[in-house]
Amino acid sequence: MTPLAKLETLPQGRINAGMPVLDPPKRVISPFEFLPTWFFYTPVLIQSAALSCWHRDWALPLLANPGIKLSGMVGESKHDIFTAVGEQTKAWILPFITVSKSAVSLDEQVDNVLVELTRASLSYPLVAKPDLGCRGVGVKLVQDQQQLYQYIQSFPNKGRFLLQQKSRYRAEAGVFYVRQPEERCGKIISLTLKYSPLVVGDGVSTLKALIERCPRAGKLKHLYLPRHTEDLDRVLGLGEEFQLAFAGSHSRGAIFRSGNAFITEALEKALDGVLADFPGFCYGRLDIKFEDINLLMRGESFDILEINGASSEAAHIWDSDTPLREIFATLLKQYRLLYQIGAKHKQQGLQSPSLSVLIQAWREEKRLTKLYPMTD
């Protein structure tokens, strides 16, 4: 375990302030990071088929989190999750409002949203995110009324999204928490540190040149260049940091590093307390912002951005230095736990949902995801 007193963190004022200063990875990009999903989940599907036969129920993973629709495997609503928690859990979740895109004029919709924001004591900057969706799709930073108007305009009709207060913290992590139904205390099985990718100006080069020259960003410029078309020809000042991606999603360009060395009993106990008021949650990942890694290890000074359920990944596997065998081993372990927890809930009397319910939720999420605006 890294000693708290000796742990160096990035200073305040920096884009990744509060994150630990880690040794550079051995590989800038691993050969596994961006392979297609089926490559990693084929062994999971084979194992799931075997576990389904053993338990005589394919739908056990959909029972792991009774407080979330389909346990959060697909089609779960962020609004429904946040409103299902008790006051104790809610105190750690960044405040938000939920907006439904309607057929009335955009000006009227914006006016209505502004009233709701005032009523909820929310102010810019805000984070806009689709109510249904995953992997950071459709997430944007909204800094003023014009950007709010543009987000509503670009959102699909009859779709629903959240406007959430932006955290005052800059450091970000994904904390995977698992609790057996018969136990009061859970375990953190993964902690992923999410670094925002950036380039640093030299006073001479344009943003486009800096991206193309960066060892990692240059290989992922298809993710970054389309987001910053207005700034690509701008020359960054000496030492100026420019954030290339806002959403903390690996598939959207965030840099994931394993933070398992920073898991502590104090953080586990803190999450036991935070989630005690959400009894329907046993398995999933909390996406959080935190002030400083030292404080996080003590279970202090963090905000919850999202609570993700059964489809969550122990995202430390997307560290570029993670070997392929560990990626497979971690995913297989996750799904064994998912079946185990679901089986215990079934023994307690929960009924498995039908396949048609799962397919319908999957189709609706896929339909909407294609229509969401570009992620920041």
Buried (B, 14 or more C-beta within 10 A) or exposed (E): EBEEEEBEBBEEEBBBBBBBEBEEBEBEBBEBBEEEEEEBBEBBEEBBEEBBEEBEBBBBBBBBBBBBBBBBBBBBBBBBBBEBBEEEBBEBBBEBBBBEBEEEEEEEBBEEBEEEBEEEEBEBEBBBBBBBBBBBBBBBBBEEEEBBBBBBEBBBEEBBBBBBBBBEBBBBBBBBBBBBBEEEEBBBBBBBBBBBBBBBBBEEBBBBBBBBEBEBBBEBBEBBBEBBEEEBEBBBEEEBBBBBBBBBBBBBBBBBBBBBEBBBEEBBEBBBEBBBBBBBBBBBBBBBBBBBBBBBBBBBBBBBBBBBBBBBBBBBBBBBEBEBEBBBEBBBBBBBBBBBBBBBBBEEEBEBBEEEBBEEBBEEBEEBBEEBBEBB
